[in-house]
Amino acid sequence: MSQNSDEIQITLPDGSVRPLPRGGTALELANSIGPRLGKAAVVARVDGDLYDLTRPIQDDARVEILTA
């Protein structure tokens, strides 16, 4: 679990880890990686489950941003 309760740790497919505010969305994550990814994103896979891009992520997770 994250040391700061207001921040969670997101592990990306390449193994890198990015902080995200607790309750942040996959769309916010995608935009933080790059604006082109944010525009191309259609859905996210969060710990194996599909998430709408605007669904809040509450805990540390493995996240993959999926594009068309």
N, C-alpha and C positions, 0 to 999 in steps of 0.2 A: 504494500500500500504506500501511497505517496506520503512524504513527510508533511507537506502543506495540504491541509484538508480541502482547500479551495482549488486545488490543481490535481489533475490526474495525469498518468503517463500513458501515452499511446505508442504502441509498438507497430511499426510499419512493416510491410512484407520484406524489405531489404534488411531488417533487423535494427534499423535506427529507431531511436525513441524521441518523441516530441511531447512537450507539455501541452495540456489543453485545460482551460478552466473547467471545473466540474460542471456538468450540464451543457458543455459546449457541444456543437453538432459536427457531423461529418463534413458538412459544407464549409463550416468555419475552418476545419482541419485542412480540407482540400485547398481552400483559398490561401491558407498560411503556407502551404507547400508551393503553390504557384497559381496565378490567376487563370491560366489556361486549363489547369486541372479542375479548378472550381467551375469553370464554364462547361467542361466536358463531362463532369461527374453526373451519373444518373442514379446511383444507389451505393451504399456502403455495406461491406461485410464486416460485422463487429463480432469477434469471438465466434465466427462461423454462422451467425444469424444475419439475415438481410435487414438493414435499417434504412428507412427513408432518410434522405439527407438532412432533414430538419429535426429528426428525433434526437433528444438529448442523450449524451453518453455520460453516465454517472460515475463509472468506476474505471480503473486501469483496464485497458483492453488491447487486443490485437485488432488493427483496423486496416482494411484494404478498400481503397476508393475504386469503384468500378465505373468504366466509361463505355459508351456505345461502341 
